[in-house]
Amino acid sequence: MFLALVILIGLVIGSFLNVCIVRVPLQESLVKPRSHCRSCETPIVWYDNIPVLSYLLLRGRCRSCKAYISPRYVVVEVLTAVLFVLLFERGFEPRALAVHLALVSSLVVVSFIDIDHLIIPDAITLPSILVAPALAIFVQHISLASSAIGIAVGGGSLWLIGWLYERARKREGMGFGDVKLLAMIGGLQGFPAVLFTLVVGPLIGMVFTIGLVATRRGKLETPIPFGPFLAAGSVIYALAGKEIISWYFSAGRLL
């Protein structure tokens, strides 16, 4: 029953994250106007706004104008619910769990905004960076030192990588939004998460890029949002990072 409640909360939060993904880059209020069709502007009644179920019942169409509704709304809702369940099953202490749920929710929003607009909004990253040390003191899921070092190393390392790339290739290779995103991850998850994300995130990005090139859907020069890969590295660290690191060093000792 409690797991079902976690799924329900995840779906509801995912529905709200969809609002953030659409409105934050447009600098619109998250409260007003109420949810409405982006095609005909008709307000959405409550029974057409039930996560996943309403989409299925409406067959992916607006009730009023029959405009197509992207299935990505459902993807975000289901993805959020799955991540909530995985974090819950991880067995975090309640306050630490709340921090991780908030972080993962932010990463979902950041990732889809980056995919759509190739930007990572300061409205999400900067407040998170500012409150991260205070959360480390209050929640004690990580030490204050780890949070502070995570912010400094997370932001500084990506800034340095981007600066070196720009000097070598004479063009921008790393947006400053990515710098602030990794600083946010470091502040909320600590210094080890930065190192883990800096390894795993680019690896996922490399595999994705190779896939695009191999299927002729893109080129090496094709602009690709880096935020989702950093977010993936951060989520993997939250779910299994310590175990992966322990396995890696144990495997190294056996070789």
N, C-alpha and C positions, 0 to 999 in steps of 0.2 A: 504494500500500500504506500509506503514512504517513497519507494522507487517510482511508483506511478505519479506521485506528487512532484517529484523532482523532474520527471519528463514533462508534466503539465506546466510547471514553472518555466522550464527551458523553452517550451513552445511559445508561451506568452511573452517572455523576454525576447525571444527571437522575432516575434511580431513587432515589438517596439524597436528592435535593432533595424528592421526594415525601414521604419520611419526615419531613423537617424541616417541610414545610408542614403536615402533620397534627399532629405532636407538639410543635413549639415553642410554639404558642399555648396548648396544654394543659399546658405545663411538664412534659412527660414526657421520660424519658431517650431519647436517640437510639440507644442501644446495646441496652438491655434494656427489655421483652422483645423477642425477635426478631420479624421481620415476621410479622404475623398478620392474619386477616380481622377487620375491625372489627365484623362482625355476629355471627359464631359464635365468635370468638377462637381459631380453629384456626390453629396455626403454618403458615406458607406454606413448602412444600418448595422447594428451590433451582430445580427445573425449572419451577416455577410462578412464579418470580420473575425470569425473563429479560426484560429491557426489551422492550416492544412485542410480541415474539414470543409470550410466554406469554399476554398479553391476547388476542391474536388466536386462539390455539389454544383458549383457554378460552371464547371468544366473550363475553368481558366478564362472566363469572360466576365466583363462588367454586366451587372444585372440591367443597368439602364441603357447604355449605349452599345453593349456587346463588344466593346473594345477588348483586345487581347491583353491578358494579364501575364506577365513573365513568370515562368515556373521558378525563377530564382527566389521569389518570395517564400515559396515552400522550402527550397533548398536551405535558405538562411534559418528558417524556423526549425527544421529537422536537424541541421548541423549544430545549432545552439543547444537543442535538447540532448543530442548525443554527447556533446562536450560536457554538458552539466552532469550527465550520468557518469561519464568516465572520471570526472573530477571527484564526484561524490564517492565513487567506488574506491578512489585512491586513499581514502581514510584520513584526509586532512582534519586537523583540529578546527572547530567551527569558524573561528575568526580568520584563520589562514584560508579556509575554504572560501569564505566570502571575498577575500582579496583575489584569489585565483579565479573565481567566477566573474568578478568585475573586470579583471585583466583579460580573460578570454573573450568576454563580451566586447570589450574595447577593440581587441584584435580582429574580431569578426567584422566590426564596422569599418575599421581602418583598411582591412584587406579589400573589401568590396568597393569602397570609395576609391582606393588606389587603382583597382582594376578599371573602374569607370572613368576616372578623371586624371589618373597619374599624379595624384596629390595625396598627401597625408595631412589631415587638418590639425592645426595647432590647438584647436578647441578641445581635442582629445589628449594629445601627447603632453602639452605643457602643464595643464593642471595635474596630470598624473605624476609628472616628474617632481612637481612642487610638493605633493602630499606624500610621495613615496617614503622619504626619511621618517616622517611622522608616523606612518603606518608601521614602519619597521620597529619603532619604539613602542607603539601601543599594542600591535598584534604580536610582535616578536617572532614572526615566521622566518625572518632573517635578521642579522645584526645590523645596527645602524652603519657600521663601517662597511659592510658588504653592500648595503644600499648605496651609500655615497660613492664607493669605488665603482660600483656597477654603473652609476650615472656618468661618472667621469670617463671610465674606460669605454663604456658603450657608445657614448657620443663622440669621444675623442678618436677612437679607433676607426669608426666609419668615416669621420671627417677626414682623417689622414689618408685612408684608402681612396676616397673620392678625390682628394687634392692631388695625390700621386697619379691617379688615372688621368685626371684632367691635364696635368703637366706632360704626361707621356703621349696622350692621344689628341691633345688640343681640343677636346670637347668634354662637356659635362658627362660624367658617368654615374654619379651618385647624388640624388636629390637631398637637400638638407632635411626634408621630412623624414627620410630614412634614418638620418643621424639622430633626430629627436625620438624616433620610434625605438631605436635600440637603447637610447638613454633611458627611456621609460621602462623598457623590459629589464634593464639592469637595475633600475631603482626599485622595482617591485619584486623582482625575483633574485636579485643579488649578483655579485660578480661572477660566480661560476656559470650562471645562465647566459651571460654575455659571451663567454668563451664558447660554450656549447652552441649557441645560436649562430655565432660567427662561422662555425664549422658546418653545422647541419643546414642552415638556411641557404648558403651559396651552393651546397651540394644538390639540394632539391631544385634550386634555380637552374643549375647546370644541366641536370637531367631533363628538366622541362624545356630548356632552350634547345638541347640536342633533339628532343622529340619534335619540336616545331620545325627545325631545319630538316630533319629526316623525312617528315611528312610534307615538306614544302609549304608549310603554312606560315613560315616566317624566315628571316635571315638573322645572321649573327648581329647585324646592326639594328634589327627591329627593337624599338623601345619596349621594354618589358617592366611592369611594376615589380619592384623588389620587396615592397612591404609584405605581400602575402607569404613570401618565403621566410622572411624574418619572423613573421607571426607563426608560421608552421614550426620553425625551430623552437620558438618559445613555448608553444603548446606541447610539443614532444618532450621538452625538458620538464614541464610541469607534470606530465603523465608518467614519464619513465626515464628522465634524464639521469638521475643518480644511479639507477640500475645499469643504464647503458654505459656510463663512465666507468663504473666498477667492472663491468664485463670487459670493456676495452682494455683496461690495465691488467686484468687477470689473464686475458688472452695473450697480452704482450709478454707476460712473465712465463707463459707456457711455451712460447715460440723459441 
